[in-house]
Amino acid sequence: TSPFAWLRTRFYYLLIRLYFDQEFSIEEFTRGAKQAFSVVSKLLSQRKLDLLEELVSAEVLQVLKEKISLLPDSHRDALAADIDAIMYTTEGDVRIYYDDDG
């Protein structure tokens, strides 16, 4: 990532720790993100889309249902990502969003 993006990301980490979650850890967050990616990818590869209802939004689930039905079995099977096979991660776009309540 660019130095600007790296600096911006670190700034947001600091804000998260100061104002929202004093125990926030990027390492723990990254472990959780890897686990979530692995779980979702395995459910997709097994076409267990009903189990994704609690994990993704209704809009995303609808798109996934449409797209997964178009894939050949070999491509669908290749979607499964084992958590130990994830070798590299990087923070892409860390930001803070507020809901209607602030």
BELGI-V231966 format. One record per residue. N is the residue number from 0. PSI is psi in radians with two decimals (NA if undefined). NEAR is the number of other C-alpha atoms within 10 Angstrom. Layout:
# BELGI-V231966
N&PSI&NEAR  N&PSI&NEAR
This chain:
# BELGI-V231966
0&2.82&9  1&2.73&7  2&-0.64&8  3&-0.80&9  4&-0.70&14  5&-0.79&15  6&-0.76&12  7&-0.75&15  8&-0.77&17  9&-0.63&15  10&-0.77&14  11&-0.66&15  12&-0.77&18  13&-0.79&15  14&-0.73&15  15&-0.81&17  16&-0.68&14  17&-0.69&12  18&-0.38&8  19&-0.75&10  20&1.73&12  21&-0.30&11  22&0.15&10  23&2.34&14  24&2.17&13  25&-0.58&12  26&-0.78&9  27&-0.71&11  28&-0.77&11  29&-0.72&14  30&-0.77&14  31&-0.67&12  32&-0.71&14  33&-0.77&19  34&-0.76&17  35&-0.76&14  36&-0.76&17  37&-0.80&20  38&-0.85&17  39&-0.76&21  40&-0.66&19  41&-0.73&19  42&-0.67&17  43&-0.79&22  44&-0.50&19  45&0.02&14  46&0.63&17  47&1.07&12  48&-0.45&16  49&-0.51&12  50&-0.22&12  51&-0.19&18  52&-0.58&13  53&-0.20&9  54&-0.44&13  55&2.80&13  56&2.80&10  57&-0.67&12  58&-0.78&8  59&-0.72&12  60&-0.71&17  61&-0.78&13  62&-0.75&10  63&-0.74&17  64&-0.75&14  65&-0.82&10  66&-0.73&10  67&-0.55&16  68&-0.35&11  69&-0.22&11  70&2.45&11  71&2.77&9  72&-0.68&12  73&-0.67&9  74&-0.70&12  75&-0.76&18  76&-0.57&16  77&-0.17&12  78&-0.46&16  79&2.14&18  80&2.06&18  81&2.39&14  82&-0.60&15  83&-0.26&9  84&-0.16&9  85&1.90&12  86&-0.45&6  87&2.35&5  88&2.69&10  89&2.61&8  90&2.19&12  91&-0.86&10  92&1.55&11  93&2.17&14  94&2.94&12  95&2.20&9  96&2.49&7  97&2.48&6  98&-3.02&5  99&-0.39&5  100&-0.02&4  101&NA&5
